[in-house]
Amino acid sequence: MSMSHTLEACLQHKGCRYEVVRHPYSHSSIETAAAAHVPGERLAKTVLLEDEQGYVAAVLPSTHAVRLSEIWEMTGRHLTLASETDMRELFKDCEPGALPPICTEYGMMTFLDESLTQQPEIYFEAGDHEELVHMQADQFLALMDRAERARFAHRMQGVSM
């Protein structure tokens, strides 16, 4: 697979400046950061959450984990991690586990962790497990203009930057 069609159309529509970074196949965001030689703090991962009302996306650094209690408080919803089956159905143009952060383009509420706004540049999945999109922070924030910014992530122990 290559870049998701939804992502490609969004990048083009918003006039974003970016580059594609190829890397060896990886299974997790931590592996991706290592394979692409990218600081984990600058690699945005997308976590899909669900409840009976539908889906919510959380975008945070690969070195962090979602603090569900913060998301529950912000949304008033008891969200849990979505299944891989759900991801396949919702993101038909992406490989499972390689979701780009533009989930508003897929029709879902998206939260962006504030810690990403402090980075000078951001990398994120292009929709497969072998390409990242790399852009300057201002371009990323323009891309994510419909996401709600909040603090909901915490650094995972034992993970280096």
N, C-alpha and C positions, 0 to 999 in steps of 0.2 A: 504494500500500500504506500501511498505518499501523503502529502499534506491533505487534510480534510477539505472537501469542496466548500463547506460552510465557512471554515476559517479563511480559506483563500479568498472567497467572495467578500468577507468582512474586512480583511486587510486591504483589499483593493478599494472597496467602497469608502473606507475611512482614510485612504491615502497614506497608510502607515509605511514608514521606512523600516526595513528589517532585512535580516539575512537568515538563510537556512544553514544550520550546522548539522552535518551528518555525524553519526557515531555508531559504534558497534551495537548490535541488538542488546537491549537491557530489559529486565523484568520489573524493576522498581525505580522510583524517583532517585533514591540514593545511588543505585547502580548507574542510572543515567547520568547523574552529575559526575560520577567517577569516570565513566566511559567517554564522556564528552569533555572532560577536564574543565569543568565548570564549578565555581563555588556553590555549594548546596544552598546557601542563603539566597542566591540569585536565581535558582531554578524554582519556578512556580509550579506547584502540583495542584490538580483539581480533584477534590473529594466529593463524591455524589452522595447525598443524604436523602432519605425518604420517610414519609409517614402516610397515613390514609388520605391526606389532602394532596399529595403529589411529591415533587422533587425539588430539592434546593441544592445548589452547588456552593462549595467553599473552596476558595483559592488561597493558598498559603505556601510558604517556603518548604522545600523538600526536607529540610532539617527539622521541621515542626510537625506537630500533630494537632488535630482539631480538638478543642475543649468543648465537647458537646453541651455541657451545662451553659456555656456562654451563648451558643446558638439557640438553645431552648429558650433562654431568657429573652433574646432579641426577637425571636419569632413567635413565642408563645406556643410552640409546637414541640412535640417529643420526637424529634428526628433521630433516625438510626442510619447506619451505613447501608447504602443500596447494594443490591446483588449484581454480580457480573452479567447475569441474564438481562436485568433492567438496563444496564449500560449498553449492551448490544442493541437492544430495541430502541433506545432513545438517541443514541449516537451512531446511526447506521454507517456514517462515513468515517468512523474512527475504529481503531482496534481497542478492545477492552483494556483499561488501565493506561491509555494514552490520550486522555481527554484534554483538549485545549481549554483554556480558561474562559472562553467567550460563551458561556452557557446561556447568557441572555439571548443569544442568537438562536438557541434551541428552545426558547420560550420559558426558561426557568429563572426564578429569583437566584441571584448570585451575590455572595459576600466575598469581599477582597480583604485579606488581613492587612492591617496597617503596616506591619513590619516590611512588607514588600515595597511600600511607597518610599522607604528609606534607602533603597538600593539604587546605584547609579545606572544599572542595566539589568534586564530581566531576560531569562530564557524560559521557554515552556514547550510542552509537547505539541507537535504539529498534527497529531492524529494517528501516528504510528510509533513503533518502538525504535526507530532509527534516525529520526530527524527532530531537531529542536528549532524553534523560531527564536531569534536573538534580536532584541531591540533596546534602545535607550529607554530609560524610565519614563520620560515624558511621552514617548510614543505608546508605551504600554498603558499608562494611565489614560491616555486618550482612547485607546482601544477598549479599556474597561470602564468607560464613562457611565455605563448604566448599572454597574455593580455597586452595591452598598458597601462602604468602607467601615470596618469595625475591628476590634481586637478580640480574637477568639482562638488563637493558636498559642501553643507553648512548645519550647524547644524539647525535642526528644533527648533523653539521657543517652550518653555514649555515642552521639552522632557529632562528627566534626564538621566544621564549615568547609 
